Amino acid sequence: MFVLELTYTAPIERVDALLPAHAEWLGGHYAAGVFLASGRKVPRDGGVIIATGEDRAAVEAIARTDPFAVAGVVEYRVTEFLATTVAPALETHRQQLPA
């Protein structure tokens, strides 16, 4: 599982102008089952996405297609972790420690 942390690198007006395209991009990845949760950081200096993926390279490739990233208004920080304990709603995403 992955935590994608977005940090805005441009004025909020530029970010807001791209928000509809970003929301559409998010929706496509929710529909594909890749994104599990997302939202703005507080204070609003970026956002967070919780994602699943085949591997880090695949998730980083997805992040590069975000309209925010394409326009250069965010930087992404991707953190991979093993979700060995999950809420019942996320049971299908539980991961095992490597042997």
MODELLER restraints for C-alpha pairs under 7 A, 6 or more apart:
rsr = mdl.restraints
at = mdl.atoms
rsr.add(forms.Gaussian(group=physical.xy_distance, feature=features.Distance(at['CA:1:A'], at['CA:51:A']), mean=5.91, stdev=0.5))
rsr.add(forms.Gaussian(group=physical.xy_distance, feature=features.Distance(at['CA:1:A'], at['CA:52:A']), mean=4.71, stdev=0.5))
rsr.add(forms.Gaussian(group=physical.xy_distance, feature=features.Distance(at['CA:1:A'], at['CA:53:A']), mean=6.69, stdev=0.5))
rsr.add(forms.Gaussian(group=physical.xy_distance, feature=features.Distance(at['CA:1:A'], at['CA:80:A']), mean=5.82, stdev=0.5))
rsr.add(forms.Gaussian(group=physical.xy_distance, feature=features.Distance(at['CA:1:A'], at['CA:81:A']), mean=5.51, stdev=0.5))
rsr.add(forms.Gaussian(group=physical.xy_distance, feature=features.Distance(at['CA:1:A'], at['CA:82:A']), mean=6.02, stdev=0.5))
rsr.add(forms.Gaussian(group=physical.xy_distance, feature=features.Distance(at['CA:1:A'], at['CA:83:A']), mean=6.31, stdev=0.5))
rsr.add(forms.Gaussian(group=physical.xy_distance, feature=features.Distance(at['CA:2:A'], at['CA:50:A']), mean=5.82, stdev=0.5))
rsr.add(forms.Gaussian(group=physical.xy_distance, feature=features.Distance(at['CA:2:A'], at['CA:51:A']), mean=5.09, stdev=0.5))
rsr.add(forms.Gaussian(group=physical.xy_distance, feature=features.Distance(at['CA:2:A'], at['CA:52:A']), mean=6.05, stdev=0.5))
rsr.add(forms.Gaussian(group=physical.xy_distance, feature=features.Distance(at['CA:2:A'], at['CA:78:A']), mean=6.68, stdev=0.5))
rsr.add(forms.Gaussian(group=physical.xy_distance, feature=features.Distance(at['CA:2:A'], at['CA:79:A']), mean=5.54, stdev=0.5))
rsr.add(forms.Gaussian(group=physical.xy_distance, feature=features.Distance(at['CA:2:A'], at['CA:80:A']), mean=4.44, stdev=0.5))
rsr.add(forms.Gaussian(group=physical.xy_distance, feature=features.Distance(at['CA:2:A'], at['CA:81:A']), mean=6.04, stdev=0.5))
rsr.add(forms.Gaussian(group=physical.xy_distance, feature=features.Distance(at['CA:3:A'], at['CA:48:A']), mean=6.92, stdev=0.5))
rsr.add(forms.Gaussian(group=physical.xy_distance, feature=features.Distance(at['CA:3:A'], at['CA:49:A']), mean=5.86, stdev=0.5))
rsr.add(forms.Gaussian(group=physical.xy_distance, feature=features.Distance(at['CA:3:A'], at['CA:50:A']), mean=4.83, stdev=0.5))
rsr.add(forms.Gaussian(group=physical.xy_distance, feature=features.Distance(at['CA:3:A'], at['CA:51:A']), mean=6.41, stdev=0.5))
rsr.add(forms.Gaussian(group=physical.xy_distance, feature=features.Distance(at['CA:3:A'], at['CA:78:A']), mean=5.83, stdev=0.5))
rsr.add(forms.Gaussian(group=physical.xy_distance, feature=features.Distance(at['CA:3:A'], at['CA:79:A']), mean=5.13, stdev=0.5))
rsr.add(forms.Gaussian(group=physical.xy_distance, feature=features.Distance(at['CA:3:A'], at['CA:80:A']), mean=6.46, stdev=0.5))
rsr.add(forms.Gaussian(group=physical.xy_distance, feature=features.Distance(at['CA:4:A'], at['CA:48:A']), mean=5.59, stdev=0.5))
rsr.add(forms.Gaussian(group=physical.xy_distance, feature=features.Distance(at['CA:4:A'], at['CA:49:A']), mean=4.97, stdev=0.5))
rsr.add(forms.Gaussian(group=physical.xy_distance, feature=features.Distance(at['CA:4:A'], at['CA:50:A']), mean=6.34, stdev=0.5))
rsr.add(forms.Gaussian(group=physical.xy_distance, feature=features.Distance(at['CA:4:A'], at['CA:76:A']), mean=6.51, stdev=0.5))
rsr.add(forms.Gaussian(group=physical.xy_distance, feature=features.Distance(at['CA:4:A'], at['CA:77:A']), mean=5.76, stdev=0.5))
rsr.add(forms.Gaussian(group=physical.xy_distance, feature=features.Distance(at['CA:4:A'], at['CA:78:A']), mean=4.62, stdev=0.5))
rsr.add(forms.Gaussian(group=physical.xy_distance, feature=features.Distance(at['CA:4:A'], at['CA:79:A']), mean=6.45, stdev=0.5))
rsr.add(forms.Gaussian(group=physical.xy_distance, feature=features.Distance(at['CA:5:A'], at['CA:47:A']), mean=5.97, stdev=0.5))
rsr.add(forms.Gaussian(group=physical.xy_distance, feature=features.Distance(at['CA:5:A'], at['CA:48:A']), mean=4.65, stdev=0.5))
rsr.add(forms.Gaussian(group=physical.xy_distance, feature=features.Distance(at['CA:5:A'], at['CA:49:A']), mean=6.59, stdev=0.5))
rsr.add(forms.Gaussian(group=physical.xy_distance, feature=features.Distance(at['CA:5:A'], at['CA:76:A']), mean=5.66, stdev=0.5))
rsr.add(forms.Gaussian(group=physical.xy_distance, feature=features.Distance(at['CA:5:A'], at['CA:77:A']), mean=5.05, stdev=0.5))
rsr.add(forms.Gaussian(group=physical.xy_distance, feature=features.Distance(at['CA:5:A'], at['CA:78:A']), mean=6.38, stdev=0.5))
rsr.add(forms.Gaussian(group=physical.xy_distance, feature=features.Distance(at['CA:6:A'], at['CA:46:A']), mean=4.95, stdev=0.5))
rsr.add(forms.Gaussian(group=physical.xy_distance, feature=features.Distance(at['CA:6:A'], at['CA:47:A']), mean=4.90, stdev=0.5))
rsr.add(forms.Gaussian(group=physical.xy_distance, feature=features.Distance(at['CA:6:A'], at['CA:48:A']), mean=5.99, stdev=0.5))
rsr.add(forms.Gaussian(group=physical.xy_distance, feature=features.Distance(at['CA:6:A'], at['CA:74:A']), mean=6.04, stdev=0.5))
rsr.add(forms.Gaussian(group=physical.xy_distance, feature=features.Distance(at['CA:6:A'], at['CA:75:A']), mean=5.70, stdev=0.5))
rsr.add(forms.Gaussian(group=physical.xy_distance, feature=features.Distance(at['CA:6:A'], at['CA:76:A']), mean=4.78, stdev=0.5))
rsr.add(forms.Gaussian(group=physical.xy_distance, feature=features.Distance(at['CA:6:A'], at['CA:77:A']), mean=6.52, stdev=0.5))
rsr.add(forms.Gaussian(group=physical.xy_distance, feature=features.Distance(at['CA:7:A'], at['CA:45:A']), mean=5.93, stdev=0.5))
rsr.add(forms.Gaussian(group=physical.xy_distance, feature=features.Distance(at['CA:7:A'], at['CA:46:A']), mean=4.25, stdev=0.5))
rsr.add(forms.Gaussian(group=physical.xy_distance, feature=features.Distance(at['CA:7:A'], at['CA:47:A']), mean=6.70, stdev=0.5))
rsr.add(forms.Gaussian(group=physical.xy_distance, feature=features.Distance(at['CA:7:A'], at['CA:74:A']), mean=5.31, stdev=0.5))
rsr.add(forms.Gaussian(group=physical.xy_distance, feature=features.Distance(at['CA:7:A'], at['CA:75:A']), mean=5.31, stdev=0.5))
rsr.add(forms.Gaussian(group=physical.xy_distance, feature=features.Distance(at['CA:7:A'], at['CA:76:A']), mean=6.60, stdev=0.5))
rsr.add(forms.Gaussian(group=physical.xy_distance, feature=features.Distance(at['CA:8:A'], at['CA:45:A']), mean=5.61, stdev=0.5))
rsr.add(forms.Gaussian(group=physical.xy_distance, feature=features.Distance(at['CA:8:A'], at['CA:46:A']), mean=5.07, stdev=0.5))
rsr.add(forms.Gaussian(group=physical.xy_distance, feature=features.Distance(at['CA:8:A'], at['CA:73:A']), mean=5.72, stdev=0.5))
rsr.add(forms.Gaussian(group=physical.xy_distance, feature=features.Distance(at['CA:8:A'], at['CA:74:A']), mean=4.36, stdev=0.5))
rsr.add(forms.Gaussian(group=physical.xy_distance, feature=features.Distance(at['CA:8:A'], at['CA:75:A']), mean=6.56, stdev=0.5))
rsr.add(forms.Gaussian(group=physical.xy_distance, feature=features.Distance(at['CA:9:A'], at['CA:73:A']), mean=5.03, stdev=0.5))
rsr.add(forms.Gaussian(group=physical.xy_distance, feature=features.Distance(at['CA:9:A'], at['CA:74:A']), mean=5.07, stdev=0.5))
rsr.add(forms.Gaussian(group=physical.xy_distance, feature=features.Distance(at['CA:9:A'], at['CA:75:A']), mean=6.74, stdev=0.5))
rsr.add(forms.Gaussian(group=physical.xy_distance, feature=features.Distance(at['CA:10:A'], at['CA:73:A']), mean=4.96, stdev=0.5))
rsr.add(forms.Gaussian(group=physical.xy_distance, feature=features.Distance(at['CA:15:A'], at['CA:73:A']), mean=6.36, stdev=0.5))
rsr.add(forms.Gaussian(group=physical.xy_distance, feature=features.Distance(at['CA:18:A'], at['CA:67:A']), mean=6.88, stdev=0.5))
rsr.add(forms.Gaussian(group=physical.xy_distance, feature=features.Distance(at['CA:18:A'], at['CA:68:A']), mean=6.59, stdev=0.5))
rsr.add(forms.Gaussian(group=physical.xy_distance, feature=features.Distance(at['CA:21:A'], at['CA:67:A']), mean=6.29, stdev=0.5))
rsr.add(forms.Gaussian(group=physical.xy_distance, feature=features.Distance(at['CA:22:A'], at['CA:66:A']), mean=6.35, stdev=0.5))
rsr.add(forms.Gaussian(group=physical.xy_distance, feature=features.Distance(at['CA:22:A'], at['CA:67:A']), mean=5.55, stdev=0.5))
rsr.add(forms.Gaussian(group=physical.xy_distance, feature=features.Distance(at['CA:22:A'], at['CA:68:A']), mean=6.48, stdev=0.5))
rsr.add(forms.Gaussian(group=physical.xy_distance, feature=features.Distance(at['CA:25:A'], at['CA:66:A']), mean=6.48, stdev=0.5))
rsr.add(forms.Gaussian(group=physical.xy_distance, feature=features.Distance(at['CA:29:A'], at['CA:35:A']), mean=5.66, stdev=0.5))
rsr.add(forms.Gaussian(group=physical.xy_distance, feature=features.Distance(at['CA:30:A'], at['CA:36:A']), mean=6.74, stdev=0.5))
rsr.add(forms.Gaussian(group=physical.xy_distance, feature=features.Distance(at['CA:34:A'], at['CA:51:A']), mean=5.47, stdev=0.5))
rsr.add(forms.Gaussian(group=physical.xy_distance, feature=features.Distance(at['CA:34:A'], at['CA:52:A']), mean=5.08, stdev=0.5))
rsr.add(forms.Gaussian(group=physical.xy_distance, feature=features.Distance(at['CA:34:A'], at['CA:53:A']), mean=6.28, stdev=0.5))
rsr.add(forms.Gaussian(group=physical.xy_distance, feature=features.Distance(at['CA:35:A'], at['CA:49:A']), mean=6.95, stdev=0.5))
rsr.add(forms.Gaussian(group=physical.xy_distance, feature=features.Distance(at['CA:35:A'], at['CA:50:A']), mean=5.97, stdev=0.5))
rsr.add(forms.Gaussian(group=physical.xy_distance, feature=features.Distance(at['CA:35:A'], at['CA:51:A']), mean=4.36, stdev=0.5))
rsr.add(forms.Gaussian(group=physical.xy_distance, feature=features.Distance(at['CA:35:A'], at['CA:52:A']), mean=6.39, stdev=0.5))
rsr.add(forms.Gaussian(group=physical.xy_distance, feature=features.Distance(at['CA:36:A'], at['CA:50:A']), mean=5.51, stdev=0.5))
rsr.add(forms.Gaussian(group=physical.xy_distance, feature=features.Distance(at['CA:36:A'], at['CA:51:A']), mean=5.60, stdev=0.5))
rsr.add(forms.Gaussian(group=physical.xy_distance, feature=features.Distance(at['CA:37:A'], at['CA:49:A']), mean=5.78, stdev=0.5))
rsr.add(forms.Gaussian(group=physical.xy_distance, feature=features.Distance(at['CA:37:A'], at['CA:50:A']), mean=5.17, stdev=0.5))
rsr.add(forms.Gaussian(group=physical.xy_distance, feature=features.Distance(at['CA:38:A'], at['CA:48:A']), mean=5.44, stdev=0.5))
rsr.add(forms.Gaussian(group=physical.xy_distance, feature=features.Distance(at['CA:38:A'], at['CA:49:A']), mean=4.23, stdev=0.5))
rsr.add(forms.Gaussian(group=physical.xy_distance, feature=features.Distance(at['CA:38:A'], at['CA:50:A']), mean=6.22, stdev=0.5))
rsr.add(forms.Gaussian(group=physical.xy_distance, feature=features.Distance(at['CA:39:A'], at['CA:47:A']), mean=5.54, stdev=0.5))
rsr.add(forms.Gaussian(group=physical.xy_distance, feature=features.Distance(at['CA:39:A'], at['CA:48:A']), mean=5.65, stdev=0.5))
rsr.add(forms.Gaussian(group=physical.xy_distance, feature=features.Distance(at['CA:39:A'], at['CA:49:A']), mean=6.78, stdev=0.5))
rsr.add(forms.Gaussian(group=physical.xy_distance, feature=features.Distance(at['CA:40:A'], at['CA:46:A']), mean=5.99, stdev=0.5))
rsr.add(forms.Gaussian(group=physical.xy_distance, feature=features.Distance(at['CA:40:A'], at['CA:47:A']), mean=4.13, stdev=0.5))
rsr.add(forms.Gaussian(group=physical.xy_distance, feature=features.Distance(at['CA:40:A'], at['CA:48:A']), mean=6.42, stdev=0.5))
rsr.add(forms.Gaussian(group=physical.xy_distance, feature=features.Distance(at['CA:41:A'], at['CA:47:A']), mean=4.72, stdev=0.5))
rsr.add(forms.Gaussian(group=physical.xy_distance, feature=features.Distance(at['CA:41:A'], at['CA:48:A']), mean=6.66, stdev=0.5))
rsr.add(forms.Gaussian(group=physical.xy_distance, feature=features.Distance(at['CA:53:A'], at['CA:59:A']), mean=5.94, stdev=0.5))
rsr.add(forms.Gaussian(group=physical.xy_distance, feature=features.Distance(at['CA:64:A'], at['CA:70:A']), mean=6.67, stdev=0.5))
rsr.add(forms.Gaussian(group=physical.xy_distance, feature=features.Distance(at['CA:68:A'], at['CA:74:A']), mean=5.86, stdev=0.5))
rsr.add(forms.Gaussian(group=physical.xy_distance, feature=features.Distance(at['CA:69:A'], at['CA:75:A']), mean=6.88, stdev=0.5))
rsr.add(forms.Gaussian(group=physical.xy_distance, feature=features.Distance(at['CA:82:A'], at['CA:95:A']), mean=5.89, stdev=0.5))
rsr.add(forms.Gaussian(group=physical.xy_distance, feature=features.Distance(at['CA:83:A'], at['CA:94:A']), mean=5.53, stdev=0.5))
rsr.add(forms.Gaussian(group=physical.xy_distance, feature=features.Distance(at['CA:83:A'], at['CA:95:A']), mean=5.23, stdev=0.5))
rsr.add(forms.Gaussian(group=physical.xy_distance, feature=features.Distance(at['CA:84:A'], at['CA:94:A']), mean=5.43, stdev=0.5))
rsr.add(forms.Gaussian(group=physical.xy_distance, feature=features.Distance(at['CA:84:A'], at['CA:95:A']), mean=4.91, stdev=0.5))
rsr.add(forms.Gaussian(group=physical.xy_distance, feature=features.Distance(at['CA:84:A'], at['CA:96:A']), mean=5.89, stdev=0.5))
rsr.add(forms.Gaussian(group=physical.xy_distance, feature=features.Distance(at['CA:85:A'], at['CA:94:A']), mean=6.51, stdev=0.5))
rsr.add(forms.Gaussian(group=physical.xy_distance, feature=features.Distance(at['CA:86:A'], at['CA:94:A']), mean=6.17, stdev=0.5))
